[in-house]
Amino acid sequence: MRRSMLTLMVVVFLSTVPVFAGPLMKQQVSATANWVVHLDYEQFRNAQIGHLIRQEMAKLGIEEKLNDFATVFSFHPIDDVRDVTVYGNGPDREEAVVLIDANFDEEKLLALVRLNEHHEEIEYGDITLHRWLHEDEKSGESQMMYGCLCNGNLVVMSAGLDAATQAVDVLKGSASNAASGVFDQAELNAQGAFFQVAANGVAQMAQEQGKAAGFGQTDAIGLAIGEAEGTFYIDLGLLAKSEEAASNINKILEGIIALAALAGEEQPKLAELVQKVQLSCQDNAVQIHFESDSESVFQFLKEQAEKRKQQQSQEN
């Protein structure tokens, strides 16, 4: 997936936004997908870490920019969007689909799309698909996009026409969906999760992208990040191809954790948080669990953001 396809999702995510009202709905994901990412921003906004981030955004003047965004796009990227789901098959961006459920002015949103000089309407059953050219100002790259409104305020977007039409078919019930067990990662059922990821066939995707060294022995991955009863948590599950592969992955993770713990003098907060990581390996499954109070996690993330900002200013 490239930036051109995920522009709106990135704006939504980085701005603390929210596709489906609540947990991931597998019946709205195609059965052909082998990875899915779900952002439940209603859950995020209600979490303590969400409140802390919102307060920080206000201090940085980002709230004003979000209000400007709302004026142009007819919805506020924090208050009006509920969830975002992205799914696909493999690394090809034209196979990926973005679903966004939000409260917005339909006519105003469509009017903005129609302003694109490459805009074209494609009739697909009782749905009107819109085609437009998205140009990335930073990279200078352009990408043809396809999108429509389906089932009320659900926005469907993709860089591929076939993926967009198939997504419509799934939503209308005329194509098979992932509810039959395509994704069985426990992390997709985690309580209080606002960010979830599931992927199957990880080794094959890693080989296609030349990253087999890290995931070449991994069949499936599940990730959940959220907050339960005021405690921030991360749950990561890896299903390896064999018990031996799981043991090797576990040893690599132990080494990474040990190295992070050694950063105590330079980054004491990191060393403190790393001590809360629990790692376990059983049969061909590796599990990582981390939990901490949300305030500590927020302060660590804030410090890291400030350090990156300082480094960027020094480089420039």
Secondary structure as UniProt FT lines:
FT   HELIX           3..14
FT   TURN            15..16
FT   HELIX           26..28
FT   TURN            31..32
FT   STRAND          35..40
FT   HELIX           41..46
FT   HELIX           48..59
FT   TURN            60..61
FT   HELIX           62..73
FT   TURN            77..80
FT   STRAND          81..88
FT   HELIX           93..95
FT   STRAND          97..102
FT   HELIX           106..114
FT   TURN            117..118
FT   STRAND          120..124
FT   TURN            125..126
FT   STRAND          127..135
FT   TURN            137..139
FT   STRAND          142..150
FT   TURN            151..153
FT   STRAND          154..158
FT   HELIX           161..172
FT   HELIX           178..180
FT   TURN            181..182
FT   HELIX           186..189
FT   TURN            191..192
FT   STRAND          193..200
FT   HELIX           202..208
FT   TURN            209..210
FT   HELIX           212..215
FT   TURN            216..217
FT   STRAND          218..228
FT   TURN            229..230
FT   STRAND          231..240
FT   HELIX           243..261
FT   HELIX           262..264
FT   TURN            265..266
FT   HELIX           268..274
FT   TURN            275..276
FT   STRAND          277..282
FT   TURN            283..284
FT   STRAND          285..293
FT   HELIX           294..315
//
